[in-house]
Amino acid sequence: MNRHLAAAALLAALSSPAYAGPPDPADPLASVMWDVLRPELFGTAPVQFDDRVTVTAPDNAENAAAVPVMADATALGAVEEMVLFADLNPFPVILRFLPLAAKPVIATRFKVQQATPLRAAARTPDGVWHIGGKLLDAAGGGCTAPPASYAAADWADHVGEVQGRAWAPTGEGAGENKATRVRFLVRHPMDTGLVAGIPAYFIEALTLRDADGRALARLQTAEPLSENPVFTLEVQPGAGARSLTLDGRDNQGGEVKAAIPLPWVQGALP
């Protein structure tokens, strides 16, 4: 950790309210930032480290600007909220995910500044946060590198463009309980603001909706997401839905709006 990040961590530790609830179990990843992040992210809510919440990512980040990660809490059953975070990043929280009519599983890519514990936390209806994670090794520097988009003269003309695809439901859970896998990319530089002279510029909210406007999943996104972020979700649209809509905004007022068609089969008349 460089001296600027160390000073920021010390300031956060001194200014953060201490957790005053029952003692937590020992952090299995032995993070130096856990005692700071615990009250900031979870307040006084109970937490438990739980192998049923899995985090899948490379052991070593080959590209610190776009590390693939998948967080899966489906083994818990009902989940109301998920948080994906990297303890030692300058901005630890990568995203918050509300799986309103979706499975509690999400995949994306993010920037990493240095080797860090990488975690996912899932809140169940009883208010308990279940936390899983792993150690991620990295040469780092992903959060302080300027976006490659800026090298193109017309980069601003493409901000907010969306490429998306959905797949027909397969496997178990036939009928209305089947989940549809959907993946979408949003063109955006996702600048952290840590490069001198370049202000923070990132997507801060995305909502995936059914054709009738019903919210299926909400994302509160943050600076560490990779440039042109990609998301994979498993949602449950209403019967007969032919498309999904994606809407959102960035921190400078820019809008994201797109339609993602759903696969369907025309039935034959007798």
RABEL-V793660 format. One record per backbone hydrogen bond with DSSP energy under -0.5 kcal/mol. CO is the residue of the C=O (numbers start at 1). NH is the residue of the N-H. If there is no record, write none. Layout:
co->CO nh->NH
co->CO nh->NH
//
This chain:
co->2 nh->6
co->3 nh->7
co->4 nh->8
co->5 nh->9
co->6 nh->10
co->7 nh->11
co->8 nh->12
co->9 nh->13
co->10 nh->14
co->11 nh->15
co->12 nh->16
co->27 nh->30
co->31 nh->34
co->33 nh->36
co->33 nh->37
co->34 nh->38
co->35 nh->39
co->36 nh->40
co->37 nh->41
co->38 nh->42
co->39 nh->43
co->42 nh->45
co->46 nh->129
co->48 nh->131
co->50 nh->53
co->52 nh->54
co->52 nh->75
co->54 nh->72
co->55 nh->57
co->56 nh->70
co->59 nh->137
co->60 nh->62
co->61 nh->139
co->62 nh->64
co->63 nh->66
co->64 nh->112
co->66 nh->68
co->67 nh->110
co->68 nh->58
co->69 nh->108
co->70 nh->56
co->71 nh->106
co->72 nh->54
co->73 nh->76
co->74 nh->77
co->76 nh->78
co->81 nh->123
co->82 nh->97
co->83 nh->121
co->84 nh->94
co->84 nh->95
co->85 nh->87
co->85 nh->119
co->86 nh->89
co->90 nh->92
co->92 nh->86
co->93 nh->224
co->94 nh->222
co->95 nh->84
co->96 nh->220
co->97 nh->82
co->97 nh->99
co->98 nh->100
co->98 nh->218
co->99 nh->102
co->101 nh->236
co->103 nh->105
co->104 nh->73
co->106 nh->71
co->107 nh->232
co->108 nh->69
co->109 nh->226
co->110 nh->67
co->112 nh->142
co->113 nh->141
co->116 nh->136
co->117 nh->87
co->118 nh->134
co->119 nh->85
co->120 nh->132
co->121 nh->83
co->122 nh->124
co->122 nh->130
co->123 nh->80
co->123 nh->81
co->124 nh->127
co->128 nh->124
co->128 nh->130
co->129 nh->48
co->130 nh->122
co->131 nh->50
co->132 nh->120
co->134 nh->118
co->135 nh->137
co->136 nh->116
co->137 nh->61
co->138 nh->115
co->141 nh->144
co->142 nh->145
co->147 nh->150
co->148 nh->151
co->149 nh->152
co->152 nh->155
co->154 nh->157
co->155 nh->158
co->156 nh->159
co->158 nh->161
co->161 nh->187
co->163 nh->185
co->165 nh->183
co->174 nh->177
co->175 nh->178
co->179 nh->181
co->180 nh->235
co->181 nh->167
co->182 nh->233
co->183 nh->165
co->184 nh->231
co->185 nh->163
co->186 nh->188
co->187 nh->160
co->188 nh->228
co->191 nh->201
co->195 nh->198
co->197 nh->199
co->201 nh->191
co->202 nh->251
co->205 nh->249
co->206 nh->219
co->207 nh->209
co->207 nh->247
co->208 nh->216
co->208 nh->217
co->209 nh->245
co->210 nh->213
co->214 nh->210
co->216 nh->101
co->217 nh->208
co->218 nh->98
co->219 nh->206
co->219 nh->221
co->220 nh->96
co->222 nh->225
co->224 nh->111
co->226 nh->229
co->229 nh->186
co->231 nh->184
co->232 nh->107
co->233 nh->182
co->234 nh->103
co->235 nh->180
co->238 nh->241
co->242 nh->262
co->244 nh->260
co->245 nh->209
co->246 nh->258
co->247 nh->207
co->248 nh->256
co->249 nh->204
co->249 nh->205
co->250 nh->253
co->254 nh->250
co->256 nh->248
co->258 nh->246
co->259 nh->261
co->260 nh->244
//
